[in-house]
Amino acid sequence: MTVQLGSRLRDTRGRMLRDLRISVTDRCNFRCVYCMPKEIFGRDYDFMPHAMLLSFEEIVRVARAGIAHGVHKLRLTGGEPLLRREIETLVAMLAELRTPEGQPLDIALTTNGSALAHKARALRDAGLNRVTVSLDSSTRPPSAR
């Protein structure tokens, strides 16, 4: 599919794409069975080196490209996005972006919530609009296994 700058992206059913999910890290501090089973992601698993992750500037560039094609909502995901150092700085950088109509973006974040108490105020102050806390019912503490 060829898309020209400023044209709206559509899915295979013809709906305009308005949401962009951006994974900011592959690391997670939980080992949910459906996402990071220990058979694959054991103690010796090699996660991506930090240098291989998109920089904040590269993430902003991707977001700008999406906005140029009709994106109005950004969702930061992972792994666990709160494990990414200085995530508040990235949120602040994204919060400066505007749609072609001059509107601010809807910036959301999906998290397991483990670090939310420590980061919530800074994320809000940086411009985060919404948080989805994903609770995994299959994760049990080691003593319950």
Summary of the structure (lengths in Angstrom):
residues: 145
radius of gyration: 17.0
end to end distance: 48.8
largest distance: 55.6
contacts: 370
relative contact order: 0.19
helix: 29%
strand: 17%
